[in-house]
Amino acid sequence: MTTAAQPMAGRTVLVTGGTGGIGGATATGLAALGARVGVVGRDRGRAEAAAGHIRADGGQADVFVADVSAQREVRRLADEVLAAYPRLDVLVNNVGGYWAHRHTTEDGLERTFAVNHLAPFLLTNLLLDRLRETAPARVVTVSSGAQAMGRIDFDDLQGQRDYRGQRAYNQSKLANVLFTYELARRLEGTGVTATVLHPGVVRTAFAREDSGRLMGLGLPLARPFMRSPEKGAETSVYLASSPAVEGVSGQYFVDRKPTRSSRASYDAAAAARLWDLSAQLVGLADAAGAGSSGETGT
């Protein structure tokens, strides 16, 4: 039974990239509201530390370890979550990254596209039945204001001909929005909602693995003016927990308010095409009910 102080009591939430930054603050914030939180990270030590902080404050936290750049690990993660959680009220697709140079994953895919788009696409689809069983349930995906500069290059999704870190990142963040709008359409009437957000420009470990020269010079100068991870997590926590957005689906949020995303994000044909291509790349023949009517649900 929920209370005013613990509105998420009895609910289970999974947060990818939950070991620090926006994801860590999101996990902490939802645990403080009474949720049982699954913290997903690729480093066990960091994941255990993040969960330990939550438990020290009286919250409930579980640890899941996975490098979501690898599809086999996403599938293993989904299996472990399904085994551990008989109910899943909220999935927060938070993990993401920026790489200035082109890297490929063990699946032979460009890393930015694989981590930022294909990983949440695959994980969400693998957990959808549990979310449907738990409904009302929510899928919250963290995008970026960079989606406004994004373009889906269907002729070179993997950046094989022309890779630029910022362009790849912008494309992946637009893909997050297109994915959410298409997911919302496919989930209409199921009791599972899908929303997407821009967290603001936040002080995190973003781009530290491979920032490139310009990003490497600019980020340290900009960090004092960036939001704290706690401020950046506010919209994620709001979309995962607030009664005010119960039933709201297929919308993009900034500072806890629904906002118009880029013009390109409302291209229903592009959303359906991206969905079908993504399903092929992750080996899902019938992701969320394959086949699209060409509507976004927005």
Protein Blocks (a to p, Z undefined) as FASTA:
>chain_A
ZZfklmmgoiacddehilgcjllmmmmmmmmnopacddddfblklmmmmmmmmmmnopac
ddddddfkbmklmmmmmmmmmmmmmbdfbdcdfbccddfbacddfkopafklmmmmmmmm
mmmmmmmmmmmmmoccdddddddfklmmgccdfklmnommoccfklmmmmmmmmmmmmmm
mmmmmmgonlpacddddebjaddfehklonojmlmmmmmmmmmmmccfklmmmmmmmmmm
pmklgoiahiaceehiacdddfklmmmklmmmmmmmmmmmnopabgghiaiehiahZZ
